[in-house]
Amino acid sequence: MEIYQKLINKKAKLSLVGLGYVGLPIALEFAKHISVVGFDISDERVAMMKKKQDPSEELSAEAFDNCDITFTSKPEDLKEASFHIIAVPTPIDSHHMPDLSPLISASKTVGQILKKGDYVVYESTVYPGATEEDCIPVLEEYSGLKFPQDFKVGYSPERINPGDKVNTLTSVVKIVSGCDDDSLDNIAKTYELVVKAGVHRAPTMKVAEAAKVIENTQRDVNIALMNELSIIFSRMGINTFDVLEAAGTKWNFLKFYPGLVGGHCIGVDPYYLAYKAKEYRYHPQIINSGRFVNDSMGFYIAKQLVKKLIAKGKKILNSKVLVMGVTFKENVSDLRNSKVVDLINELKTYGVMVDVADPFASSKELKREYGLELVDDIADDYNAVIIAVSHDNYLSLDEDYFKSITSKNAIVVDVKGMYRNKISELDYWSL
């Protein structure tokens, strides 16, 4: 009997290794149809999930209802499963090099319990070839089994978008791939259990890996162009968002906007592709240029603000600035690779006193990750306010609010252009 039939007949279980933003929604969705073992290395996170609490604060308690799932942090419990999905982070290190250590560690864990006939599917974003070159040898080494005779492997890149309640796991087409025709068919049918939008069967695992890594690389390069344009237009005294609104009236104009590009996808994935390209003796100029522009934007915004404060006769040392929003994107609690931190740290190098506020972020997590803390109370004498993240909570704020928390001749820096044409008395600047 093929693995797909065993899963739907509940004669086999599926495991999900890594229960973060990506893994937990997938695990719960599968658990509505088949038996699932949810594994995470964090005892604390597992304890929360057993209480129907999502550590990432994305899912409600109701999302756990009617799910056939067992949460565990014990690797031996994975022996119960025969179809393993690995969805762990693939970050970059301080030198912008791929850090595959979480992926290799997860592969070791699965390899130690792997049985003949088992399937392993990777969802973590990697460069083309990583599954075959980096992961499968680890599975073979720790299992003592031979690929592909003893076990099958596939790659199905995640498309989870934190904070997005419209483009969800079930409503977005899923790319699937396998090591041969039989594995591709079983993997595709298994994912079709939960993805209502259907699946796209990629011809090879490398194609699926490449498709994922260019999704975010494409966005990164396009946003970099908008950021570069914003620098040019700022020098010309033109509002970038006014320009984009006008240009956007043409049917084929691509609507990208300037901003701080962080997080664990767009700000990371291009480095994976650039790294692999060098192995083939190609230096990716456009990809690297886009990364340079986007990685520089936090420093650019900070310097522009300092210049404006000086122009107003403000004393930079110990001037007070409030930064509103520190997560990597709107309406999420995720702080990973937040470029707002670059902005804050750059302001501090000038001796600026910076307060940070964010309705979604955890002060404890912010302290642990970056050595920063959220303020409990917002003051009323800031020389400038930077709205760095377009949280929904900020949409209703008006000029009177900003006047109430600032000193005379204050500056409002609106990174995402939320308050364009709404600020008239305060000095207003946006990208």
N, C-alpha and C positions, 0 to 999 in steps of 0.2 A: 504493500500500500504506500502511495506517495505521501510525502510529509504534509502536503496541504490537506489531504483527506484525514490524516491522523489528527491534525489540529482542529478541524471543524467537528470531528467526531469526539474530541476531547480525549483521544488516546495518546496525545502528545501535548506538551506545553510549550509556550513561547516565553522567552526571557527578554527583559529589557535591561541592559547594563548601562547605568548612568541615568538618573532620574531628575534632570534639571529642566530648563525651559523646553528642551526638545523631547527628552525621554519620557517624562511623566505624562504629557498629553497623549503620546503614542501608546504608552502602556495601558492607560485607562480606556482608550478607544478600542484597542484590541480586546481588553478584558470584558467588553460588552458582548463579545462574540465567542471568545475562546478562553482557555485557562492561561493565566499569565503569572510569571514570577518577576517581580520588580526588584532589581538589585541596585544598591548605591553603597559606596564605601563609607558614607557618613551615618553613624548611628543616630545622631541628632535628627538628621533629615528623615531617616526611616521612621523614627518615633513619631514625627509630625505627620507623616503620610498615613501611618496607621490610625491616626486620629482624624483623618480626612482633612488635613491641612496641607496646602501646597506651599512649600518653603519659598517658592519664587513669587508667590502671591498673584498668580495668574488665573488659577482655577478656583471655583467655589467648592464648598463641601459637597454640593449636589453632584458634582462631576465624578465623585467617587462612588455614587450610588449604583447598585445593580452591576457591580464589576466583580468578575471572578479573578481576583488578584491577591497574591501574597507578597507583602513587602519584606525585604530582608537585607541585611548587611553581611550575611554569611556566605562566602563563595561556594561552600559545599551545597547550598540549597539550589544552585544553578544546575546541578546534576539532574534535577527533575525535568528540565526543559530539553528540547531537541532542536528548537529553532531560536537562535540567539541574535538579538539586534543590539549592536553597540552604538551608543549615542553619547559619547563623552566629548568634552571640549577639545579643540585643537587650536591653542593660542599661539602667539609668537613670543620670543624672548626679548630681552632688553636691546638686542642687536637686530631686531626685526627678522629673526630667523625662525622657521617653523619649529615649534616645540611639540613633538609627537609623543612625549613621555606619558601623558594620560592615555593615549591610544594604545601604545605598546603595553602599558600596565594592564589595561582592560583586556587586551589580546592574551596576555599571560594568564589572567584570571580565567578566561573562557577556555583557553588551551588546556588548562589543568583538569577541566571537567568534561572535555569534549569526547563524544562517543562516535563510533562508526555510524554513518548515516545522518549525522547532525548537519545543520545549516548554520552559517554565521553571516549576517548581513551588517555592513557598516553604514552608518548614517553621518558620521563626522566629516566635516569638510576637509579635504586634503588635496594635494596636487595630483595630477594624473599619474597613475602607476603606483601610488602609495599602498593600496590594498594588496596588490600582488607582490610588490618589492619589499615592503616593510612589515605588513601585518601577517600575511599567510606563512612566511617562514617562522614567525613566533608561534603561531597556532600549531604548526608541525612540530617544532622543538618541544613545546610543553605538553603536547598530547601524545607524542610518539606515533601519530597517525600520518598517513601520506595523502597529500592533496593532488588531484581531485578524486582519487579512488575511494578514500575513506570518508571524506566530508566535502561539502559544497560551500562555496562562498559567493556572496553577491554584494553589490553596492547600490544603495538607494539614498541619495542625498536629502537631508532634511530641508524643509521649506517653511519651518515654523517662524512666524514673525511676532516677537513679543509685543503684547499690547494690542494686537490686531484681532478684533472680534469678527471680522468679515472674511478675511483670507485665512481660513483655519486649515488644520490638517485634512479634514474631510472634504473641503471645498476647493482645494488646489490640486491640479494634476500632479501625480507622483512619478518621478523618474525611477525606474527599476532596471537592474542589470544582474546578470548571473555569469558564472564561469563556463556554462554550456547551455544548450537549449533546454534541457530538462530542468536545470536549476532556475533558469529565467522564468519558465512557465510556473513553477511552484512558488517562486518569490512574488511574481506578478499576481497570481491568484490569491495569495495570502494578503497582500496589501489591498487588493480590491475588496476585501472584507470590510475595510474601514474607510477607504478613500472613495467617496461618492462621485467625485469628479473624474475618476478613472486613472489609469496609469499609462505612462509612455515607456515602451520597452526599448531601452538603448541597446545597440548591437554588442557593446563590450563594456566592461567595468571602467576602462579608461575613458571612454566617451562619457559615461555618467559622471565620473569624477571631474572631467573637464567642463562639462555643462554646468555643474554647480559652481565651480570656482570662477567661471567667467560671468555668471549672473551678477555677482557682487563687484567684480572687477569693472564691468560695464557701467554700473551705477557710480562707482568710485571715480572713474575717469570723467563721466559727465558732470558730476557734482564739482569736481576739481575745475572744470572749465567755467562753471558758474562762479566759483570762488575767485578765480583769476579775473573774470569779468567784473566782479564786484570791487576788486582792488582798483582796476582801471577806471571804472565809473565813479568810484569814490573820489579819485583825484580830479575827475572832470566835474564833480558836483552834481552828478546824476544819480537818482535813486535806482538801484538795481532792480528792485521789485516792480517799479513803474515800467522799466524797460521790458522785463519778462512778461508783464501783463499785456503790454502792447504787442510784443513779438508773438505771444501765445494765441493771438487771434488768427494766425495762419494755421491751416488744417494739419500740416505735417511738422509743426514746431514741437520739439520734445520738451516737456515741462519738468525740468529739473531746477532746483533752487540752491542758493549758497547756504552754507552752514558749517557747523562743527561735525566732522565725520569720525565717530568713534564706534564703540561697541565691539562685539565679537565676530562680526561678519564683514561688513563693508570695509572697516578699518584694518582687517586682518587678512582676509582671503587673497587680495592681490599680491601680498608678500609670498604666499605659497606658490603662486604661479610664477612670479619673478624668480624665486629661488630655483625652481625646477628648470626654467628656461635656460639658466646659466649652465646647467649640466649639458645642455645641447649647444653650448657656445653661442648663445644669443643673449645680448643685453637688452632687455625690454625698456625702450626709452619712454614710450607713452605711459605705460603702467607706472614706472618709477617716478616720472614727472608728476603724474596725478597724485601719487602718494606724498610726494614732497609738498605740493601745494596744500593738500588737505591736512597733513600733519603740522603745517605751519600756521594754520588759521587761528588757533588759540593765542599764540604769541602775537600775531598780527593785530587781533582785536584789542589785546591788552595794551600794546604800544600805541594804537590809535587813540585809545581812551586817555592814556597818559599825556599825549600831545594836546588833546582837547582840554584837559585839566590845566596844563601849563598855559595854554592860550587864554584861559579864563582868569589867569593870575592866581590859581590855586597852588598852595604849597603841597607838593607831592608826598613828602615824608609825613606819614601818619594821616594822610587823607583817608576818608572812609568810603568804601564801596560795598554795595550789597550785590551779590550774585544770586539770582533767582533761577534755580534749576541746576542740578549737578549730575543727574543720571545721563546715560549716553543718548537717550531719545525720550520723546514725550510719553507721559502716562505709563511709565514702567519704573520699577524699583532698581533695575539692573545698573550697576555702576562700572561694570567691566570696560576698561579702555575708554573711559569718558574723557573727551578732549576738553571739557570744561575745566578739568583739573589743570591742564596746561595753562589756560587763561589765568586761573587763580594764582598759580605758582609764579607766573611771569609778573603779575601785578605786585606780588610780595617782594620780588627782587628790587623793585623801585621803592620799597618801604611803605607801600600802601597797606592799610589795615582792611582786610577783607572779611566780611560776614557772608555766610552761605546759608541759603534757605531752600528747602525742597519738600513738597508735601508727600512725595513718594519714597524718597530715599531714607535709609536707616543711618542714623548718626553713628551707631556702633560699627556698622559696616564701612562707612566712610572713613572712620578713624582707623580701622584695621587695614583698609586698602591703601589709603593715601595720607594718613596722619592729619586729616581735617575733621572738623566737627560742624554740625548744624547749629545755628543759633536758636535759642528758645524764644527770644523776643526780638522783633524787628525794631530798630531804633527809628528816630525821626530826624536825623541830621546827616544823612549820607550825601556825599558830594556827587555820587553817581550811582545809578542802578543799572545792572546788566541783566536783561532777561535772556538767559542763555538757552533755555529749553522751553518749547511751546506746550507746556502742560495745559490741559483743559481748564484747570483751576485758575489759570492766569487770564483766560480769554475775557472774563467779565471786568477785569481791572480797567480803570480809566485814569485820565490825567490827574484828577483830584486825589486819587490814591497815591500816585507817585509824588505829588506835591506834599502830601502829608508825611512822607517818610524821608524827605530830602531837605537840604539846606538851600539857601538862596543861590540862584544861577546853577542849579544842578544839571547833570547830563543823564539822559536816558539812552542806553545802548540796547537796541532791539535786534538781537542776532537774526531772528527768523522773520522780521518784518510784521509782527503781530499787530502793532499799533500804528502802522503807517496811516497817515492822514488823520490820526486821532490825538496826536500830541502837538500842541501849538505854542504853549507858553514856555515849557521846558526845552532845553537844547536837546534835539532828537537826532540820533544817528543809527542807521542799520547797515547791514552788509549790502 
